[in-house]
Amino acid sequence: MEKTIKVTGLSELDLQCVQTIRFLAMDAVQAAKSGHPGMPMGMAPAAYSLWMRHMRFNPADPKWINRDRFVLSAGHGSMLLYSLLHLCGFDLPLDELKRFRQLGSKTPGHPEFGHTPGVEVTTGPLGQGISNAVGMAIAQKYLAARYNQGDHKIFDYKIFTISGDGCLEEGVSHESSSLAGHLGLDNLIVIYDDNHITIDGKTSLSFSEEVAKRYRGYGWNVIEIGGDGHDIAAFDKAVEYAKAQSERPTMIKLRTHIGFGSPNFQDTHTAHGAPLGVDEIKLIKQSYGWDPEKSFVVPAEVSKHMAQCRQKGQALQSDYQETFKQWAKSNPGLARELQDGLEGKLAIDESKLPTFDPATPVATRSASGKMIQAVMPGLPLILGGSADLTPSNNTHFKEATDFAKDNRGGRYIRYGVREHGMGAIMNGIAVSGPLRPYGGTFLVFADYMRPAIRLAAMSHYPTIFVFTHDSIGVGEDGPTHQPVETLASLRIIPDLLTFRPADANETVRMWKYILNYKGGPVATALTRQNLPVLDPAKYPNMKNFDKGAYVLVAQDKPDVLLLATGSEVELVLKAAEKLAAEGVKAQVVSMPCWELFKKQDAAYMSSVLPQAVKARVGVEAGVRDGWDRWIGDAGRFVGMSTFGASGPYKACFEKFGLTVEAVIAAAKDSMANVKK
């Protein structure tokens, strides 16, 4: 080679593999005319060693349940991961690398779960990946505690993540890393790509904290490796040390140089987020003795060497399968349970579902708590939790012990006051195979977790976000805690189901649906205040709850449609009674989940919302946004147009016009408008 690099722990062949990873990343970014070449160039030696020497995986079966997990938290450096996946023998042909960032390719700009073989989670929004990794580590510890028996180690995998300065600056990583240290997740190993560069320039512009001290303060092991990222002998020792640790996660702080080897752009922000340019790439290749005129080159010796991952992985999984067979033979009940979990099967004992007396009002958060208490003891592959609001969210069940350092089999996670961290950690649990998480907080704090909710929806993680305190019904806590706009903001997230049940019985039906739903994340909006219980005998159409909306009170040729969700269903039922006394036929519709209703066929939708009836009123203790789809041009809306106020909830409803009288007035106004 023309250029000499001070390397320890890598042979000439190893170094050629490292250069191949670098050049594939550079070439792909250049071909796409966009991307981030610098990070893969700097991290290539450590990533190569990690994948080739330390991680256990099988490229032929990316979903092998006991594989080590790798999370590229610094997802902008996606070409590092794609190069490794291709070279290690995953189903990612070289042509896909050539189509980097192109429409329909398997190599999108940031890694996407379920899209590219070998990608464990969707990363890119910084801090999410490392936080997902914390959830994956929790999941492994729980699975090991439940299923490992004697010498049969069914779950003993590790979680590795590469994180950059951006990941560690984001607040969500602080939340999740703090919890990881508290829980002593020794199966979690973070490689910190300490390259001192972000998009604006040097990190010293805005970032001067001592990251190593901070993580030691969290309760982590921290190993610091200086140099330029090529001291792989020290890196290998650090990884082996980390893998052998107990009771503490490990950070390997590795000093690297972004855009390593670039004569003009090494250690600059230019190398972070833009192609290096054809001429610069030629100079780099020339300096290492590669043909500067060729792109996407994989030397035969590199291909042969790194293809060993496939044979090694198949041997590892084959040995594991023998262990698994012996374990399953000795533990048939656990084996069936695990298989059911992997297939998404849940055995809900419907004989234990709670029932409610129509004469006794119940808050939907309380009904949710009773449902959790009824079914969760029999569902050991669901992990619960709350962001320090357990008594308010009613998310705990009495049989659940806390997941902790000394209790890895605990099914309840105390997330602390870390809403965003909770959301991202739950997403990590959700991608870990048989487990499914739920976690609670107030609905208003969905804004603190929105990036995690959005990624769950984008990636179809089966995460359950339990939100309570859903409206101005929160009362005395005032407008800071009254989420008038939050429900509307959740409904606009594609592929997220948002439920706002009207009473205790709708809440039970909601949980039954959620637990059997495998298509993605769900969010609940549950009341703090008590609500009347709807009697299924009186309202037989409640059986259509799963369709997202149904007719509570039907009318032959109705004069007006009264539509509501949650606590406001009570208002429209009372309004319909008073209108009936005046000879007005009002059809009452409960709409607990708009997203499900939108999926119904035209015939069903028309049976609920007859197209001929233009007089309509939508009622919800939130903003109007989204309601026009259901109430149309002639419709009226009774709800919020401002923030709330501090006071008893009944006084708040009165102040803001959420009353039976307001619903009646709106119905008459809409009917008059239609006649005009």
MOMOVEN-V248741 format. One record per pair of residues at least 6 apart in sequence whose ideal C-beta (glycine too) atoms are under 6 Angstrom apart, sorted by the first residue. I is the first residue (numbers start at 1). J is the second residue. Records with the same first field share a line. If there is no record, write none. Layout:
I = J  J
//
This chain:
1 = 288  289
2 = 287  289
3 = 287  288
5 = 230
7 = 230
8 = 231  233
9 = 232  233  236
10 = 232
13 = 305
16 = 302
17 = 48  302  306
18 = 44  45  48
19 = 288
20 = 298  302
21 = 44  83
22 = 41  44
24 = 83  97
25 = 37  40  79  83
26 = 37  281
27 = 295  296
28 = 79  97  100
29 = 35  37  275
30 = 275
32 = 100  101
34 = 101
36 = 76  77  273
37 = 276
38 = 258  259  271  272
39 = 74  77
40 = 77  79  80
41 = 259  260
42 = 195  229  256  257  258  260
43 = 80  193  256
45 = 229  230  232
46 = 235  254
47 = 80
49 = 232
51 = 84
54 = 239
55 = 68
56 = 68  316
57 = 67  68  313
58 = 64  313  314  317
59 = 88  89  90  309  310  313
60 = 314
62 = 117  118
64 = 317
65 = 433
66 = 157  320
68 = 157  158
69 = 120  136  159
70 = 160
71 = 120  121  129  133  161
72 = 81  111  123  162
73 = 123  129  130  161  163  167
74 = 162  163  164  167
75 = 110  111  123  124
78 = 110  111
81 = 111
82 = 97  107
85 = 92  118
86 = 92  97
87 = 306
88 = 306  309
89 = 307  309  310
90 = 117  118
91 = 117
92 = 106
96 = 105  106  107
97 = 107
98 = 296
99 = 105
100 = 107
101 = 109
106 = 116
110 = 124
111 = 119  123
112 = 122
113 = 119  121  122  459
121 = 132  431
122 = 455  459
123 = 129
125 = 451
126 = 166  167  170
127 = 167  170  172  173
128 = 424
130 = 161  163  167  173
131 = 172  176  421  424  425
132 = 424  427  428
133 = 159  161
134 = 176  180  425
135 = 425  428  429
136 = 159  428  432
137 = 159  185  187  188
139 = 429  432  435
140 = 155  157  187
141 = 408
143 = 155
144 = 155
145 = 408  409
146 = 409
147 = 154  155  334
148 = 154
149 = 331
152 = 323  327
154 = 327
158 = 187
159 = 187  188
160 = 189
161 = 190
162 = 191  193
163 = 190  192
164 = 193
165 = 198  203
166 = 198
167 = 173
168 = 211
169 = 207
172 = 420  421  424
175 = 418  420  421
176 = 421  425
177 = 218
178 = 218
180 = 188  249
181 = 218  219  220
184 = 247  248  405
185 = 249
186 = 245  246  247  248
188 = 249
189 = 242  250
190 = 251
191 = 252  254
192 = 251  253
193 = 256
194 = 253  254  255
195 = 256  258
196 = 202  203
197 = 258  269  272
199 = 269  272  273
201 = 269
212 = 222  224  253
215 = 222  251
216 = 222
220 = 248  249  251
221 = 245  248  250
222 = 251
223 = 238  252
224 = 253
225 = 231  234  254
226 = 255
227 = 255
228 = 257
229 = 256
238 = 252
242 = 250
257 = 266  267
258 = 271
259 = 265  266  271
260 = 266
261 = 284
262 = 284
263 = 283
264 = 280
265 = 271  276
282 = 292
285 = 292
286 = 292
328 = 335
341 = 381  434
342 = 434
344 = 518
346 = 379  515
348 = 375
349 = 378
352 = 374
353 = 374  508
354 = 370  371  374
356 = 362  504  533
358 = 533  535
361 = 530  531  532
362 = 504  530  533
363 = 527  529  530
364 = 501  507  526  527
365 = 394  468  526
367 = 504  507
368 = 394  507  526
369 = 394
371 = 508  511
372 = 397
373 = 397
376 = 397
377 = 399
381 = 434  435
382 = 436
383 = 411  437
384 = 395  412  438
385 = 412  413  415  439
386 = 393  395  440
387 = 415  418  419  422  441
388 = 416  417
389 = 441
390 = 396
393 = 440  468
395 = 440  466
396 = 412
400 = 411  412
401 = 407  410
402 = 410  412  414
403 = 410  413
404 = 410
415 = 422
419 = 441  445  448  449
420 = 448  449
422 = 439
423 = 449  452
424 = 452
426 = 437  439  463
427 = 452  456  461  463
429 = 435  437
430 = 437  461  462  463
436 = 462
438 = 464  466
440 = 466
442 = 469
443 = 467  469  470  483  486  525
444 = 481  483  486
446 = 467  486
456 = 463  521
457 = 493  495  496  521
460 = 520
461 = 521
462 = 518
463 = 521
464 = 522
465 = 523
466 = 524
467 = 523  524  525
468 = 526
469 = 528
470 = 525  526  527
471 = 621
472 = 482  621  644  652
473 = 527  528  529  567  649
474 = 481  482  528
475 = 648  649
476 = 646
478 = 646
479 = 643  644
482 = 644
484 = 622  623  640
485 = 623
487 = 525  622
488 = 623  625  626
490 = 498  523
491 = 498  594  626
495 = 520
496 = 521
497 = 522  593  595
498 = 523
499 = 510  524  592  593
500 = 525  565  566  592
501 = 507  510  592
502 = 566  569  590
503 = 531  533  534
504 = 533
505 = 534  536
506 = 592
509 = 545
513 = 546
514 = 522
527 = 567
529 = 649
531 = 567
532 = 570
536 = 542
539 = 552
541 = 550  551
544 = 550
547 = 600
548 = 593  596  597
549 = 589  591  597  608
551 = 589  608
552 = 588  590
553 = 576  588
555 = 585  587
558 = 585  587  613
559 = 584  585
560 = 586  615  667  671
561 = 587  613  616
562 = 572  576  586  588  617
563 = 589  591  618  630
564 = 572  619
565 = 591  620
568 = 619  620  621
569 = 590
571 = 619  660  663
572 = 588  619  663
573 = 588
574 = 660
575 = 660  663  664
576 = 586  588
578 = 664
579 = 586
589 = 608
614 = 634  674
615 = 670  671  674
616 = 631  635
617 = 636  666  667  670
618 = 627  630  631  637
619 = 638  663
620 = 639
621 = 658
622 = 639  640
623 = 640
624 = 637  639
627 = 637
634 = 670  673  674
635 = 670
636 = 666  669  670
638 = 662  663  666
644 = 652
645 = 652
//
